[in-house]
Each structure stands twice: as structure tokens, then as C-alpha cells.
Amino acid sequence: MSYMALYRKFRPDGFEDVKGQEAIVKTLKNQIRAKRIGHAYLFCGTRGTGKTTVAKIFAKAVNCEHTEDGSPCGECNVCRAIAAGVSMNVIEIDAASNNGVDNIREIREEVAYRPTEGRYKVYIIDEVHMLSIGAFNALLKTLEEPPEYVIFILATTEAHKIPVTILSRCQRYDFKRISIETISARLRELIDKEQWEVEDKAVRYIAKMADGSMRDSLSLLDQCASFYIGERLTYDHVLEVLGAVDTEVFSRLLRELIAMDVHRVIKTVDELVMQGRELAQLAADFTWYLRNLLLVQGSDQMEDILDVSTENLAQLKEEAQMLDSDTLIRYIRIFSELTNQLKYSTQKRVLLEVTLIKLCCPAMETARDALLDRIRAIEKQLEEGLYRAPAPDRDIREQGDSAVRAEQPRPKLPEALSEDVKAVAENFRTIANDISPMLKSYLKKARLSAGEGNRLLIVCPDEMGASVVGTQEHKAEIEERIQEKIGKQVEIEVRQVETGRRFEDQFVDIEELGSLINMEITVED
């Protein structure tokens, strides 16, 4: 016999095997015992929570010849026929592929015939929200007044798409997500039946990854067990198979983000990529890790809510003191959005790295909630003595209207420049050609002028250019290229054109500086 997946092999046969839906099971069993069975039911809930399974058990129970406390016996001919899928009394319909008016009309014609065996004909319509409007309308009358021997069970994951006229004719039952503890206990029960050796920590992680779905947990366990047939399934094995990341890596990544260490953050991402980790899952799990930190910040009594060990809880409490709640909420928002983007991105690694770099370099962020990080970065630079205040504004300010400004005499270039500045001007063409392409594009639009103290003044036409050229890294790059050419160090000063002044009126451009030293200066592409 071919191998049967775990979720099919261990599908519950009776109400007592259904886990995590005690309220619904109790209500249905009471109806069967009291013989107060409704004619239409609507089962709602996320995937893998037991909607179709409970519907089949209910169909067996209402037709069972020897019910036991409202649950089917599983031994009579009717129960066996329904379990084998050969009963004419239970009709399963997939609304995703049978969603037309004609399909519903067939049902309306069939309900006129009584069941061949048992007391009820049960129609189970799965994913009923996929029916067309015409099909819903065709079903409406039959659903409202069906024959006494017909029961409709509609199952859906999206109840909001079902017309109100249908909802009002059904008893609605909402299947909730199953807790991690309940899934773990069920998995351990099935693992013991299969006589597998699985680490408890691995079982809990699989239950957590299932996100409230019992079927998903069984599929994940099946996948992990198949990879390590005949071996003990450990927590590390599960992480490897599912492409997930250990919480230790999240702790390291968070500390690197707090330290704003771009190099170490990118190195960590590279390690995870080389290990074959799924980046979308990484972002989702890291969001969960940040959520745990926020909960720890909110209260000291979170041991029962957080599904972590004592050692990890102590680590969370330590890291919760490193960040304020506003920053944590911002991180959670960013990684929640990133998780959705990574699902459909073809460049997952680039998208993740850009997000992490922006978090390490708050100056790149323009959103308001990034201001706290930007202030924290400046404070850190001040503590380390790395921050340099920007050059003070000129004392000359805009005065009067444009006519008065036009009459102001054009400033004259000093009669003589230092030999170092002359050498820079003479070699500026070759210097600019050796600079990085992005910086070179901004230098093409800039003008050269003599600064105070024999400094070379680079004047940009707008604020954007001045902010790019004037960064510590770019100024250092220009000064380094100058030093390579002339063998001396020349200090660079970067400014932008003052408000209200024309670019050509405020500073002497490269060509005028070149004419003074009898040399043509250009910047090539």
C-alpha cells in the first residue's frame, strides 16, 4: 500500500478525537442527543482547524444506527460507508470547481429523493464563498425550506463573502485557531503511535509554525520526519528542513541593529543566505521576536504568555531594556510590511538588506517615527567624538527684493591662491574622473571657489547635491584622491548656493578659476 500522509492517516473518526474545538463539538453532540438537528450549518474558520472533518463526523452521527453519547459508533454499515466515501447519503461538493447555477440546480433536483439508507442526506459544500451570485440565489430557496431529511453543511474560510440572505438561514459556528499546547499534545500522541524519536523542543516549534492549524502541523511533521528517517528529529533538524532561524540569531541581529553596525548586519544576512534560510520566514519570525520584546516591556508577568525557555526569557528582558517602546513598535511595523513584500519579491535578499541598512543608518529615513533613531545615532557619534558640526552659514543674508540683489557687485576672486589649491585645480579633471560615478555626477554640476584659509570650496547648486557631496565619506574620498595626485593634504569645504542668490552670481565657477591659473578645467563623464 502506498504511503498515506499523516493528516489523512490520523483524521479524527469521532468527536472525541477533535482537538481545540470543544465548544462546537459539545453543541453538536447535544443537538444529536436531543434530536434537535438543524437543516443548515455554516462552519467558518482558518485552514486546518477541522471544519470538513467535523462536518463528516456530524454526517455519520446523524445517520449512525448506534450513536454513543451523540458520537458515531464507527462500526455500523452506515458509518463504514461514510468513512470509506462510498455512501450515497453524504455528498461532498467543492464549490471552487462547481460554482455555477447548473451545479446548484442539480442539487435541487437530487434533494427530492429520500436517502437510500439512514435518516438524512447531508450535503457538505466546501469553500462555499466561491459560488457565483446566481448559484447563491439558486441555493437560497432550497436552503430555506429543504425536505426534512436533508441537511446542508457549508464550510468556508471567508465568511464575509457569503450573502447575508444565506447567513441568516444557517446556524453559524466559528472554528478558532488551535493553541500551541493543544497541537503539541496531539503531535506527541501521534509521534508515540508512530514510534518516532522527536525532541520536545522540535515538537513545540512545529506547533508554533503551524499557526493554529492542526493539518499544517501534521504536514510539517511529515516533512521533517521524512528528511531524517531513522534518526532522532531534533530542534536543529527542524530549523534546517523548514529554512527557519534560531532565536539566538535574532538576538544577535537585534544587537547589531541597535549598534548600527552595517558591516556585521550584512555579514549575518550573508551567513543565513548561505545556510539556505528562507528570508520571508526570517522576517516573519523576527517580527514575532520583536513582539515578544514588546510584551516583556509592557509587563513582568509574561512567562505564561510567551512560549520561551527561562534562558530566552532572561535574554528578552535584557534586550527589552536596550530599546524604547516607540522604536520597537516602529521595527515591528517595518518588518511586518517587509514580510508581505518578501512573499512576492524576486529580489528577497536585496529587499531585506536595504531595510536593515536603513535601520542602521537612520539619516536615510524620512519618516517621522525615524527621528528617535536619528537622534540616537547623533548622540552615539557625539559620545565617540565622530560627529562634526556642519559649516556655519554665511553672515550675509538675503536682504531686500530681487532688484536690490541684482545690484550687488559680483564677488572677486582673491588675487592669489595657495600653491596647493592651484595644484588641485590643475588636476581636478583627472581627480574627478577617478571618483565614484554617483559622486562624480554631482561634481559635474558644482563650481569651484577659494575658501577661507586656503581651502578648496565646492559649491553645489542645491541642497541635495551639497548634502551628498558634503558627507564625511564623500569629502574623505575627494581629499584622498587629491592627496594621491599632489602628495599633499588639502581641506575641502562643501556649501550650497545661498537662498535668493543665483548660482552664477554667488561663486566663481570652475572655468574662472581655471582662467586665473591659465588652465582649462572640465569634468568628463
Disulfide bonds with the S-S distance in Angstrom:
none
